[in-house]
Amino acid sequence: MHQVMTNTEIFLIAMLIIFSVPYLIWRLGRTEYFAPLVIVQIITGILLGPGILGAAFPEYYRFVFNPQVIGTLNGIAWWAVMLFVMIAGIELDLVKAWEHKRESGITAGFALGMPFLFGCVVAVGMAAYDGWMGPKSMTWQFILGVGMSCAVTALPILILLMEKIEILRQPIGQRILRYASIDDIAIWGVLAIILMDWTRVGRQLGFLLFFGLTTYIFRKIMNKLAEQDRWFVALIWLVICAFSADWAGLHFMVGAFLAGAVMDAHWFNQEKMDLLRHHVLLVIMPVFFLSTGLKTNWAMGGAAVFIVAGVLFAASVVGKLLGVHIAGKILKWDKGEASIIGWLLQTKGLIMIIFANILLDKAIITSETFTVLLLLSVASTMLTVPAVYPKLKKLRALISKNE
């Protein structure tokens, strides 16, 4: 039977698995409270990877996920994640953050800085052992990469979770978006530093000059266009930025984020943007989750991977909560407020996975470290709603509190 199947048919079998298995687990297992469908899809991607499905059924794994099928899936995954990261850039709320710059700066600074510091300490320990640092990485790149992975807040998934618990449009939800927006800029800025290739510094300077000039022209054009035309032009702009960043030696996802970051959210209907994000997550992002799962590796032994993931998880959670509590003391927040905000900013979700994918693609981390970071992302995101929802029920007055 294997011989008579075409690659198209095998690709469709893979797509059937990608969309049906996580949906059935999510719906029949009723996991929505602690694991939204997005998280189930990520976990399913890990289960379908070489470390689990490939180890249990190697022949069928090689048959379904052959090089031709994986190549096709990767192409879809690249486009999916480019769209997702562009939307994350568009959703940055830097204008509001500037209006409340003291409060936003203090909160975002401590929320990012403390877990980053704790993560860097753990990374120093990891770098002392073989198997964690990638073959093309300098020690400082590895430490910064792992440290920033502990500090990441996933803005798009944070939006989804706040919609779920009905605080997104409330004052506290808008405040949290401001903090996450500032952290997003810092995260991508640090990533750009990590990816700086001194052998291509001329190209990278050229990219920055090109990006600055074309951004000015692009914004002039977009301000004159009708909204229906802006959607098409935005996609063209996305491809140009992603290609230019990749050519310069950065990464196409860095270009995709920059493409969105220089767009104004008011250029687009908010309901349509929400629908676009929803449809990207529904229609094509599951393919990215699978391609992510295919990169997991347990070669160093499951125990070592889980132990390091646990240590990084503790560094991430303790660092984030401690940082936000320090900010709350400085800003004189009400009792319980820092805990709610800290747990919501702990959400890592897809941005963390995208961040780790870039580090792996650039050989800054190994596939074992990638697996560790993937486990960290899943665990932190799964804990968010169960940790926050009971606190919100007790402190409903905080939802409408402006500052």
C-alpha atoms as a printed R data frame, in Angstrom:
    type eleno elety resid chain resno       x      y      z
1   ATOM     1    CA   MET     A     1   0.000  0.000  0.000
2   ATOM     2    CA   HIS     A     2   2.880  2.336  0.786
3   ATOM     3    CA   GLN     A     3   4.259  2.065 -2.739
4   ATOM     4    CA   VAL     A     4   1.018  3.013 -4.500
5   ATOM     5    CA   MET     A     5   0.357  6.163 -2.470
6   ATOM     6    CA   THR     A     6   1.384  9.479 -3.975
7   ATOM     7    CA   ASN     A     7   3.058 12.237 -1.969
8   ATOM     8    CA   THR     A     8  -0.157 14.232 -2.272
9   ATOM     9    CA   GLU     A     9  -2.109 11.443 -0.572
10  ATOM    10    CA   ILE     A    10   0.525 11.068  2.146
11  ATOM    11    CA   PHE     A    11   0.460 14.854  2.677
12  ATOM    12    CA   LEU     A    12  -3.315 14.715  3.123
13  ATOM    13    CA   ILE     A    13  -2.943 11.898  5.673
14  ATOM    14    CA   ALA     A    14  -0.523 14.109  7.592
15  ATOM    15    CA   MET     A    15  -2.988 17.028  7.435
16  ATOM    16    CA   LEU     A    16  -5.791 14.753  8.664
17  ATOM    17    CA   ILE     A    17  -3.669 13.811 11.687
18  ATOM    18    CA   ILE     A    18  -2.667 17.419 12.346
19  ATOM    19    CA   PHE     A    19  -6.246 18.721 12.477
20  ATOM    20    CA   SER     A    20  -8.201 15.765 13.877
21  ATOM    21    CA   VAL     A    21  -6.074 14.428 16.744
22  ATOM    22    CA   PRO     A    22  -5.694 17.650 18.795
23  ATOM    23    CA   TYR     A    23  -9.333 18.625 18.194
24  ATOM    24    CA   LEU     A    24 -10.585 15.273 19.473
25  ATOM    25    CA   ILE     A    25  -8.309 15.433 22.541
26  ATOM    26    CA   TRP     A    26  -9.468 19.000 23.263
27  ATOM    27    CA   ARG     A    27 -13.173 18.358 22.721
28  ATOM    28    CA   LEU     A    28 -13.537 14.882 24.236
29  ATOM    29    CA   GLY     A    29 -11.095 15.588 27.065
30  ATOM    30    CA   ARG     A    30 -12.736 18.946 27.857
31  ATOM    31    CA   THR     A    31  -9.349 20.534 28.446
32  ATOM    32    CA   GLU     A    32 -10.442 24.137 27.779
33  ATOM    33    CA   TYR     A    33 -10.023 25.340 31.363
34  ATOM    34    CA   PHE     A    34  -6.336 24.438 31.734
35  ATOM    35    CA   ALA     A    35  -5.322 23.769 28.116
36  ATOM    36    CA   PRO     A    36  -6.984 25.754 25.296
37  ATOM    37    CA   LEU     A    37  -6.986 24.173 21.829
38  ATOM    38    CA   VAL     A    38  -3.796 26.059 20.928
39  ATOM    39    CA   ILE     A    39  -1.916 24.389 23.796
40  ATOM    40    CA   VAL     A    40  -3.355 20.958 22.933
41  ATOM    41    CA   GLN     A    41  -2.151 21.441 19.355
42  ATOM    42    CA   ILE     A    42   1.363 22.266 20.589
43  ATOM    43    CA   ILE     A    43   1.413 19.195 22.861
44  ATOM    44    CA   THR     A    44   0.107 17.027 20.019
45  ATOM    45    CA   GLY     A    45   2.915 18.341 17.817
46  ATOM    46    CA   ILE     A    46   5.411 17.108 20.427
47  ATOM    47    CA   LEU     A    47   3.677 13.712 20.622
48  ATOM    48    CA   LEU     A    48   3.785 13.381 16.832
49  ATOM    49    CA   GLY     A    49   7.492 14.173 16.762
50  ATOM    50    CA   PRO     A    50  10.382 11.717 16.362
51  ATOM    51    CA   GLY     A    51  10.956 11.372 20.105
52  ATOM    52    CA   ILE     A    52   7.537  9.809 20.803
53  ATOM    53    CA   LEU     A    53   5.563  8.712 17.703
54  ATOM    54    CA   GLY     A    54   8.797  8.190 15.765
55  ATOM    55    CA   ALA     A    55  10.235  6.015 18.540
56  ATOM    56    CA   ALA     A    56   7.039  3.982 19.004
57  ATOM    57    CA   PHE     A    57   6.203  3.482 15.308
58  ATOM    58    CA   PRO     A    58   9.345  4.299 13.298
59  ATOM    59    CA   GLU     A    59   8.167  2.746 10.030
60  ATOM    60    CA   TYR     A    60   4.845  4.595  9.930
61  ATOM    61    CA   TYR     A    61   6.508  7.787 11.113
62  ATOM    62    CA   ARG     A    62   9.004  7.672  8.219
63  ATOM    63    CA   PHE     A    63   6.190  6.845  5.807
64  ATOM    64    CA   VAL     A    64   3.871  9.730  6.744
65  ATOM    65    CA   PHE     A    65   6.507 12.335  7.582
66  ATOM    66    CA   ASN     A    66   8.872 11.686  4.719
67  ATOM    67    CA   PRO     A    67  11.228 14.471  3.490
68  ATOM    68    CA   GLN     A    68   8.862 15.602  0.699
69  ATOM    69    CA   VAL     A    69   5.877 15.909  3.042
70  ATOM    70    CA   ILE     A    70   7.967 17.648  5.716
71  ATOM    71    CA   GLY     A    71   9.237 20.126  3.100
72  ATOM    72    CA   THR     A    72   5.671 20.986  2.091
73  ATOM    73    CA   LEU     A    73   4.542 21.300  5.720
74  ATOM    74    CA   ASN     A    74   7.497 23.546  6.536
75  ATOM    75    CA   GLY     A    75   6.535 25.943  3.731
76  ATOM    76    CA   ILE     A    76   3.006 26.248  5.126
77  ATOM    77    CA   ALA     A    77   4.416 26.639  8.651
78  ATOM    78    CA   TRP     A    78   6.750 29.473  7.576
79  ATOM    79    CA   TRP     A    79   3.871 31.446  6.052
80  ATOM    80    CA   ALA     A    80   1.621 30.762  9.052
81  ATOM    81    CA   VAL     A    81   4.146 32.017 11.571
82  ATOM    82    CA   MET     A    82   4.996 35.078  9.450
83  ATOM    83    CA   LEU     A    83   1.326 36.106  9.490
84  ATOM    84    CA   PHE     A    84   1.037 35.400 13.205
85  ATOM    85    CA   VAL     A    85   4.131 37.409 14.108
86  ATOM    86    CA   MET     A    86   3.045 40.310 11.879
87  ATOM    87    CA   ILE     A    87  -0.306 40.428 13.712
88  ATOM    88    CA   ALA     A    88   1.577 40.425 17.031
89  ATOM    89    CA   GLY     A    89   3.535 43.453 15.817
90  ATOM    90    CA   ILE     A    90   0.386 45.284 14.737
91  ATOM    91    CA   GLU     A    91  -1.244 44.651 18.124
92  ATOM    92    CA   LEU     A    92   1.505 46.432 20.037
93  ATOM    93    CA   ASP     A    93  -0.026 49.331 21.955
94  ATOM    94    CA   LEU     A    94   2.986 51.624 22.319
95  ATOM    95    CA   VAL     A    95   0.965 54.847 22.157
96  ATOM    96    CA   LYS     A    96  -0.949 53.922 25.314
97  ATOM    97    CA   ALA     A    97   2.262 52.700 26.911
98  ATOM    98    CA   TRP     A    98   3.840 56.115 26.280
99  ATOM    99    CA   GLU     A    99   0.834 57.909 27.808
100 ATOM   100    CA   HIS     A   100   1.457 55.913 31.008
101 ATOM   101    CA   LYS     A   101   5.213 55.665 30.585
102 ATOM   102    CA   ARG     A   102   6.235 55.660 34.261
103 ATOM   103    CA   GLU     A   103   3.824 52.953 35.340
104 ATOM   104    CA   SER     A   104   4.279 50.916 32.142
105 ATOM   105    CA   GLY     A   105   8.062 51.284 32.134
106 ATOM   106    CA   ILE     A   106   8.497 50.233 35.770
107 ATOM   107    CA   THR     A   107   6.155 47.236 35.453
108 ATOM   108    CA   ALA     A   108   7.457 46.041 32.090
109 ATOM   109    CA   GLY     A   109  11.060 46.561 33.186
110 ATOM   110    CA   PHE     A   110  10.786 44.428 36.324
111 ATOM   111    CA   ALA     A   111   8.472 41.875 34.652
112 ATOM   112    CA   LEU     A   112  11.093 41.324 31.962
113 ATOM   113    CA   GLY     A   113  14.295 41.944 33.905
114 ATOM   114    CA   MET     A   114  13.864 39.567 36.854
115 ATOM   115    CA   PRO     A   115  13.035 36.356 34.921
116 ATOM   116    CA   PHE     A   116  15.692 37.315 32.366
117 ATOM   117    CA   LEU     A   117  18.288 37.539 35.129
118 ATOM   118    CA   PHE     A   118  17.205 34.255 36.721
119 ATOM   119    CA   GLY     A   119  17.157 32.534 33.327
120 ATOM   120    CA   CYS     A   120  20.666 33.782 32.517
121 ATOM   121    CA   VAL     A   121  21.956 32.271 35.786
122 ATOM   122    CA   VAL     A   122  20.500 28.880 34.823
123 ATOM   123    CA   ALA     A   123  21.899 29.242 31.296
124 ATOM   124    CA   VAL     A   124  25.407 29.752 32.707
125 ATOM   125    CA   GLY     A   125  25.069 26.387 34.417
126 ATOM   126    CA   MET     A   126  23.745 24.742 31.234
127 ATOM   127    CA   ALA     A   127  26.640 26.143 29.187
128 ATOM   128    CA   ALA     A   128  29.087 24.332 31.455
129 ATOM   129    CA   TYR     A   129  27.816 20.974 30.124
130 ATOM   130    CA   ASP     A   130  27.971 19.584 26.596
131 ATOM   131    CA   GLY     A   131  24.806 19.133 24.565
132 ATOM   132    CA   TRP     A   132  22.857 22.298 25.361
133 ATOM   133    CA   MET     A   133  24.685 25.026 23.438
134 ATOM   134    CA   GLY     A   134  24.397 25.027 19.632
135 ATOM   135    CA   PRO     A   135  27.432 24.472 17.367
136 ATOM   136    CA   LYS     A   136  27.379 28.035 15.982
137 ATOM   137    CA   SER     A   137  26.722 29.782 19.278
138 ATOM   138    CA   MET     A   138  28.994 31.929 21.373
139 ATOM   139    CA   THR     A   139  28.472 31.551 25.111
140 ATOM   140    CA   TRP     A   140  26.979 35.049 25.501
141 ATOM   141    CA   GLN     A   141  24.452 34.351 22.710
142 ATOM   142    CA   PHE     A   142  23.322 31.138 24.402
143 ATOM   143    CA   ILE     A   143  22.992 32.813 27.809
144 ATOM   144    CA   LEU     A   144  21.029 35.766 26.409
145 ATOM   145    CA   GLY     A   145  18.807 33.451 24.359
146 ATOM   146    CA   VAL     A   146  17.874 31.165 27.253
147 ATOM   147    CA   GLY     A   147  17.532 34.110 29.644
148 ATOM   148    CA   MET     A   148  15.177 35.940 27.313
149 ATOM   149    CA   SER     A   149  13.177 32.741 26.775
150 ATOM   150    CA   CYS     A   150  12.365 32.834 30.506
151 ATOM   151    CA   ALA     A   151  11.230 36.464 30.203
152 ATOM   152    CA   VAL     A   152   8.993 36.160 27.115
153 ATOM   153    CA   THR     A   153   5.335 37.166 27.284
154 ATOM   154    CA   ALA     A   154   3.244 35.999 24.325
155 ATOM   155    CA   LEU     A   155   1.065 38.972 23.413
156 ATOM   156    CA   PRO     A   156  -1.297 37.180 20.949
157 ATOM   157    CA   ILE     A   157  -1.955 34.240 23.297
158 ATOM   158    CA   LEU     A   158  -2.294 36.649 26.223
159 ATOM   159    CA   ILE     A   159  -5.050 38.400 24.255
160 ATOM   160    CA   LEU     A   160  -6.830 35.067 23.700
161 ATOM   161    CA   LEU     A   161  -6.622 34.129 27.370
162 ATOM   162    CA   MET     A   162  -7.860 37.541 28.528
163 ATOM   163    CA   GLU     A   163 -10.777 37.233 26.110
164 ATOM   164    CA   LYS     A   164 -11.553 33.859 27.680
165 ATOM   165    CA   ILE     A   165 -11.675 35.248 31.224
166 ATOM   166    CA   GLU     A   166 -13.499 38.392 29.993
167 ATOM   167    CA   ILE     A   167 -11.022 41.083 31.029
168 ATOM   168    CA   LEU     A   168  -9.469 42.040 27.666
169 ATOM   169    CA   ARG     A   169 -11.542 45.202 27.196
170 ATOM   170    CA   GLN     A   170 -11.517 46.053 30.906
171 ATOM   171    CA   PRO     A   171  -8.999 48.578 32.315
172 ATOM   172    CA   ILE     A   172  -6.808 45.893 33.890
173 ATOM   173    CA   GLY     A   173  -6.673 44.034 30.579
174 ATOM   174    CA   GLN     A   174  -5.619 47.168 28.715
175 ATOM   175    CA   ARG     A   175  -2.930 47.842 31.314
176 ATOM   176    CA   ILE     A   176  -1.532 44.329 30.905
177 ATOM   177    CA   LEU     A   177  -1.470 44.797 27.126
178 ATOM   178    CA   ARG     A   178   0.680 47.923 27.616
179 ATOM   179    CA   TYR     A   179   3.176 46.042 29.754
180 ATOM   180    CA   ALA     A   180   3.318 43.128 27.308
181 ATOM   181    CA   SER     A   181   3.764 45.497 24.345
182 ATOM   182    CA   ILE     A   182   6.889 47.068 25.852
183 ATOM   183    CA   ASP     A   183   8.297 43.641 26.697
184 ATOM   184    CA   ASP     A   184   7.627 42.459 23.136
185 ATOM   185    CA   ILE     A   185   9.756 45.263 21.723
186 ATOM   186    CA   ALA     A   186  12.570 44.445 24.167
187 ATOM   187    CA   ILE     A   187  12.413 40.728 23.360
188 ATOM   188    CA   TRP     A   188  12.737 41.230 19.618
189 ATOM   189    CA   GLY     A   189  15.440 43.839 20.154
190 ATOM   190    CA   VAL     A   190  17.525 41.381 22.200
191 ATOM   191    CA   LEU     A   191  16.921 38.714 19.572
192 ATOM   192    CA   ALA     A   192  18.264 41.045 16.880
193 ATOM   193    CA   ILE     A   193  21.420 41.549 18.978
194 ATOM   194    CA   ILE     A   194  21.817 37.791 19.429
195 ATOM   195    CA   LEU     A   195  21.473 37.237 15.686
196 ATOM   196    CA   MET     A   196  23.940 39.944 14.678
197 ATOM   197    CA   ASP     A   197  26.376 38.355 12.240
198 ATOM   198    CA   TRP     A   198  29.593 40.360 12.204
199 ATOM   199    CA   THR     A   199  30.609 38.719  8.926
200 ATOM   200    CA   ARG     A   200  27.494 40.269  7.385
201 ATOM   201    CA   VAL     A   201  27.462 43.533  9.291
202 ATOM   202    CA   GLY     A   202  27.409 45.472  6.029
203 ATOM   203    CA   ARG     A   203  24.262 43.669  4.934
204 ATOM   204    CA   GLN     A   204  22.624 44.225  8.300
205 ATOM   205    CA   LEU     A   205  23.376 47.935  8.293
206 ATOM   206    CA   GLY     A   206  22.073 48.042  4.747
207 ATOM   207    CA   PHE     A   207  18.904 46.301  5.878
208 ATOM   208    CA   LEU     A   208  18.345 48.864  8.653
209 ATOM   209    CA   LEU     A   209  18.797 51.757  6.211
210 ATOM   210    CA   PHE     A   210  16.531 50.082  3.659
211 ATOM   211    CA   PHE     A   211  13.915 49.310  6.306
212 ATOM   212    CA   GLY     A   212  13.926 52.881  7.632
213 ATOM   213    CA   LEU     A   213  13.526 54.421  4.166
214 ATOM   214    CA   THR     A   214  10.887 51.993  2.926
215 ATOM   215    CA   THR     A   215   8.943 52.258  6.205
216 ATOM   216    CA   TYR     A   216   8.567 56.002  5.657
217 ATOM   217    CA   ILE     A   217   7.301 55.411  2.088
218 ATOM   218    CA   PHE     A   218   5.109 52.491  3.148
219 ATOM   219    CA   ARG     A   219   3.378 54.489  5.878
220 ATOM   220    CA   LYS     A   220   2.721 57.373  3.483
221 ATOM   221    CA   ILE     A   221   1.106 54.950  1.040
222 ATOM   222    CA   MET     A   222  -0.957 53.136  3.681
223 ATOM   223    CA   ASN     A   223  -2.403 56.379  5.034
224 ATOM   224    CA   LYS     A   224  -3.790 57.163  1.577
225 ATOM   225    CA   LEU     A   225  -5.275 53.744  0.840
226 ATOM   226    CA   ALA     A   226  -8.774 52.452  1.522
227 ATOM   227    CA   GLU     A   227  -8.910 49.720  4.158
228 ATOM   228    CA   GLN     A   228  -9.638 46.941  1.641
229 ATOM   229    CA   ASP     A   229  -6.396 47.779 -0.165
230 ATOM   230    CA   ARG     A   230  -4.394 48.009  3.050
231 ATOM   231    CA   TRP     A   231  -4.838 44.286  3.726
232 ATOM   232    CA   PHE     A   232  -3.221 43.339  0.401
233 ATOM   233    CA   VAL     A   233  -0.437 45.896  0.671
234 ATOM   234    CA   ALA     A   234   0.276 44.719  4.232
235 ATOM   235    CA   LEU     A   235   0.909 41.186  2.943
236 ATOM   236    CA   ILE     A   236   3.253 42.477  0.232
237 ATOM   237    CA   TRP     A   237   5.079 44.527  2.864
238 ATOM   238    CA   LEU     A   238   5.315 41.435  5.080
239 ATOM   239    CA   VAL     A   239   7.079 39.421  2.387
240 ATOM   240    CA   ILE     A   240   9.475 42.270  1.534
241 ATOM   241    CA   CYS     A   241  10.487 42.740  5.187
242 ATOM   242    CA   ALA     A   242  10.823 39.025  5.886
243 ATOM   243    CA   PHE     A   243  12.961 38.453  2.787
244 ATOM   244    CA   SER     A   244  15.160 41.479  3.484
245 ATOM   245    CA   ALA     A   245  15.783 40.473  7.118
246 ATOM   246    CA   ASP     A   246  16.634 36.905  6.142
247 ATOM   247    CA   TRP     A   247  18.972 38.088  3.361
248 ATOM   248    CA   ALA     A   248  20.743 40.342  5.869
249 ATOM   249    CA   GLY     A   249  21.524 37.363  8.109
250 ATOM   250    CA   LEU     A   250  18.878 38.026 10.754
251 ATOM   251    CA   HIS     A   251  15.769 35.839 10.398
252 ATOM   252    CA   PHE     A   252  12.596 36.126  8.363
253 ATOM   253    CA   MET     A   253  10.538 36.145 11.586
254 ATOM   254    CA   VAL     A   254  12.402 39.231 12.799
255 ATOM   255    CA   GLY     A   255  11.441 40.900  9.532
256 ATOM   256    CA   ALA     A   256   7.840 39.749  9.940
257 ATOM   257    CA   PHE     A   257   7.643 41.284 13.413
258 ATOM   258    CA   LEU     A   258   9.152 44.577 12.208
259 ATOM   259    CA   ALA     A   259   6.672 44.606  9.318
260 ATOM   260    CA   GLY     A   260   3.787 44.540 11.794
261 ATOM   261    CA   ALA     A   261   5.365 46.809 14.397
262 ATOM   262    CA   VAL     A   262   5.462 49.802 12.019
263 ATOM   263    CA   MET     A   263   1.782 49.417 11.093
264 ATOM   264    CA   ASP     A   264  -0.910 51.302 12.993
265 ATOM   265    CA   ALA     A   265  -3.689 49.141 14.428
266 ATOM   266    CA   HIS     A   266  -6.287 51.789 13.509
267 ATOM   267    CA   TRP     A   267  -5.559 51.213  9.813
268 ATOM   268    CA   PHE     A   268  -7.557 47.991 10.118
269 ATOM   269    CA   ASN     A   269 -10.992 47.137 11.453
270 ATOM   270    CA   GLN     A   270 -10.431 45.599 14.904
271 ATOM   271    CA   GLU     A   271 -13.062 42.891 14.419
272 ATOM   272    CA   LYS     A   272 -11.493 41.858 11.113
273 ATOM   273    CA   MET     A   273  -8.035 41.764 12.707
274 ATOM   274    CA   ASP     A   274  -9.379 39.580 15.518
275 ATOM   275    CA   LEU     A   275 -10.941 37.298 12.908
276 ATOM   276    CA   LEU     A   276  -7.686 37.140 10.938
277 ATOM   277    CA   ARG     A   277  -5.773 36.103 14.064
278 ATOM   278    CA   HIS     A   278  -8.476 33.534 14.840
279 ATOM   279    CA   HIS     A   279  -8.435 32.115 11.309
280 ATOM   280    CA   VAL     A   280  -4.638 31.962 11.141
281 ATOM   281    CA   LEU     A   281  -4.688 29.970 14.388
282 ATOM   282    CA   LEU     A   282  -7.507 27.781 13.092
283 ATOM   283    CA   VAL     A   283  -6.457 27.132  9.508
284 ATOM   284    CA   ILE     A   284  -2.665 27.102  9.208
285 ATOM   285    CA   MET     A   285  -0.914 27.465 12.586
286 ATOM   286    CA   PRO     A   286  -1.574 23.787 13.489
287 ATOM   287    CA   VAL     A   287   0.904 22.926 10.728
288 ATOM   288    CA   PHE     A   288   3.509 25.071 12.498
289 ATOM   289    CA   PHE     A   289   2.830 23.204 15.737
290 ATOM   290    CA   LEU     A   290   3.540 19.906 14.016
291 ATOM   291    CA   SER     A   291   6.723 21.185 12.377
292 ATOM   292    CA   THR     A   292   7.778 22.377 15.839
293 ATOM   293    CA   GLY     A   293   7.107 18.946 17.322
294 ATOM   294    CA   LEU     A   294   9.255 17.344 14.630
295 ATOM   295    CA   LYS     A   295  12.253 19.269 16.016
296 ATOM   296    CA   THR     A   296  11.991 17.887 19.555
297 ATOM   297    CA   ASN     A   297  14.809 15.630 20.720
298 ATOM   298    CA   TRP     A   298  15.223 13.477 23.834
299 ATOM   299    CA   ALA     A   299  18.685 12.186 22.896
300 ATOM   300    CA   MET     A   300  20.249 13.319 26.187
301 ATOM   301    CA   GLY     A   301  17.665 11.328 28.090
302 ATOM   302    CA   GLY     A   302  14.201 12.372 29.191
303 ATOM   303    CA   ALA     A   303  15.287 12.878 32.796
304 ATOM   304    CA   ALA     A   304  17.906 15.533 31.953
305 ATOM   305    CA   VAL     A   305  15.527 17.380 29.639
306 ATOM   306    CA   PHE     A   306  12.718 17.422 32.221
307 ATOM   307    CA   ILE     A   307  15.027 18.423 35.079
308 ATOM   308    CA   VAL     A   308  16.439 21.407 33.155
309 ATOM   309    CA   ALA     A   309  12.930 22.350 31.981
310 ATOM   310    CA   GLY     A   310  11.765 22.289 35.614
311 ATOM   311    CA   VAL     A   311  14.620 24.506 36.775
312 ATOM   312    CA   LEU     A   312  13.979 27.009 33.981
313 ATOM   313    CA   PHE     A   313  10.247 26.922 34.744
314 ATOM   314    CA   ALA     A   314  10.945 27.792 38.382
315 ATOM   315    CA   ALA     A   315  13.313 30.592 37.313
316 ATOM   316    CA   SER     A   316  10.695 31.940 34.899
317 ATOM   317    CA   VAL     A   317   7.714 31.857 37.274
318 ATOM   318    CA   VAL     A   318   9.560 33.080 40.375
319 ATOM   319    CA   GLY     A   319  11.357 35.779 38.390
320 ATOM   320    CA   LYS     A   320   8.177 37.068 36.732
321 ATOM   321    CA   LEU     A   321   6.110 37.104 39.933
322 ATOM   322    CA   LEU     A   322   8.919 38.660 41.956
323 ATOM   323    CA   GLY     A   323   9.501 41.356 39.317
324 ATOM   324    CA   VAL     A   324   5.815 42.296 39.119
325 ATOM   325    CA   HIS     A   325   5.489 42.317 42.921
326 ATOM   326    CA   ILE     A   326   8.447 44.717 43.154
327 ATOM   327    CA   ALA     A   327   6.744 46.962 40.591
328 ATOM   328    CA   GLY     A   328   3.504 46.724 42.572
329 ATOM   329    CA   LYS     A   329   5.280 47.868 45.749
330 ATOM   330    CA   ILE     A   330   6.797 50.850 43.947
331 ATOM   331    CA   LEU     A   331   3.487 51.813 42.320
332 ATOM   332    CA   LYS     A   332   1.415 51.065 45.469
333 ATOM   333    CA   TRP     A   333  -0.975 48.575 43.880
334 ATOM   334    CA   ASP     A   334  -3.826 46.977 45.813
335 ATOM   335    CA   LYS     A   335  -3.393 43.601 47.490
336 ATOM   336    CA   GLY     A   336  -3.632 40.735 44.992
337 ATOM   337    CA   GLU     A   337  -3.158 42.937 41.936
338 ATOM   338    CA   ALA     A   338   0.486 42.024 41.348
339 ATOM   339    CA   SER     A   339  -0.262 38.315 41.531
340 ATOM   340    CA   ILE     A   340  -2.951 38.504 38.836
341 ATOM   341    CA   ILE     A   341  -0.823 40.636 36.536
342 ATOM   342    CA   GLY     A   342   2.278 38.513 37.149
343 ATOM   343    CA   TRP     A   343   0.559 35.263 36.245
344 ATOM   344    CA   LEU     A   344  -1.000 36.717 33.095
345 ATOM   345    CA   LEU     A   345   2.366 38.096 31.956
346 ATOM   346    CA   GLN     A   346   3.774 34.601 32.534
347 ATOM   347    CA   THR     A   347   1.902 33.426 29.411
348 ATOM   348    CA   LYS     A   348   4.527 32.328 26.893
349 ATOM   349    CA   GLY     A   349   2.605 30.374 24.253
350 ATOM   350    CA   LEU     A   350   3.559 30.761 20.627
351 ATOM   351    CA   ILE     A   351   5.967 33.701 20.829
352 ATOM   352    CA   MET     A   352   8.220 31.627 23.080
353 ATOM   353    CA   ILE     A   353   8.063 28.731 20.618
354 ATOM   354    CA   ILE     A   354   8.788 31.061 17.702
355 ATOM   355    CA   PHE     A   355  11.704 32.554 19.656
356 ATOM   356    CA   ALA     A   356  13.086 29.065 20.350
357 ATOM   357    CA   ASN     A   357  12.624 28.054 16.695
358 ATOM   358    CA   ILE     A   358  14.779 30.982 15.605
359 ATOM   359    CA   LEU     A   359  17.514 30.082 18.108
360 ATOM   360    CA   LEU     A   360  17.457 26.493 16.838
361 ATOM   361    CA   ASP     A   361  17.489 27.517 13.169
362 ATOM   362    CA   LYS     A   362  20.566 29.659 13.837
363 ATOM   363    CA   ALA     A   363  22.263 26.793 15.762
364 ATOM   364    CA   ILE     A   364  22.462 28.869 18.957
365 ATOM   365    CA   ILE     A   365  20.749 26.068 20.883
366 ATOM   366    CA   THR     A   366  20.603 22.327 20.309
367 ATOM   367    CA   SER     A   367  17.428 20.343 19.702
368 ATOM   368    CA   GLU     A   368  17.617 19.173 23.337
369 ATOM   369    CA   THR     A   369  17.550 22.774 24.576
370 ATOM   370    CA   PHE     A   370  14.749 23.469 22.110
371 ATOM   371    CA   THR     A   371  12.751 20.641 23.684
372 ATOM   372    CA   VAL     A   372  13.404 22.127 27.140
373 ATOM   373    CA   LEU     A   373  12.137 25.551 26.025
374 ATOM   374    CA   LEU     A   374   9.107 23.968 24.375
375 ATOM   375    CA   LEU     A   375   8.178 22.216 27.626
376 ATOM   376    CA   LEU     A   376   8.680 25.508 29.492
377 ATOM   377    CA   SER     A   377   6.334 27.301 27.091
378 ATOM   378    CA   VAL     A   378   3.600 24.688 27.368
379 ATOM   379    CA   ALA     A   379   3.760 24.433 31.180
380 ATOM   380    CA   SER     A   380   3.728 28.185 31.790
381 ATOM   381    CA   THR     A   381   0.800 28.779 29.441
382 ATOM   382    CA   MET     A   382  -1.254 25.871 30.810
383 ATOM   383    CA   LEU     A   383  -0.945 27.250 34.351
384 ATOM   384    CA   THR     A   384  -2.076 30.780 33.500
385 ATOM   385    CA   VAL     A   385  -5.871 30.456 33.541
386 ATOM   386    CA   PRO     A   386  -6.063 28.019 36.530
387 ATOM   387    CA   ALA     A   387  -3.780 30.356 38.512
388 ATOM   388    CA   VAL     A   388  -5.541 33.605 37.596
389 ATOM   389    CA   TYR     A   389  -9.241 32.747 37.402
390 ATOM   390    CA   PRO     A   390  -9.773 31.973 41.131
391 ATOM   391    CA   LYS     A   391  -7.919 35.163 42.073
392 ATOM   392    CA   LEU     A   392 -10.134 37.239 39.777
393 ATOM   393    CA   LYS     A   393 -13.290 35.745 41.294
394 ATOM   394    CA   LYS     A   394 -12.118 36.895 44.729
395 ATOM   395    CA   LEU     A   395 -10.993 40.339 43.584
396 ATOM   396    CA   ARG     A   396 -13.559 41.411 40.969
397 ATOM   397    CA   ALA     A   397 -13.041 45.105 41.852
398 ATOM   398    CA   LEU     A   398  -9.576 44.994 40.305
399 ATOM   399    CA   ILE     A   399 -11.011 44.394 36.840
400 ATOM   400    CA   SER     A   400 -12.319 47.949 36.485
401 ATOM   401    CA   LYS     A   401  -9.424 49.628 38.311
402 ATOM   402    CA   ASN     A   402  -7.688 52.049 35.919
403 ATOM   403    CA   GLU     A   403  -4.274 52.571 37.508
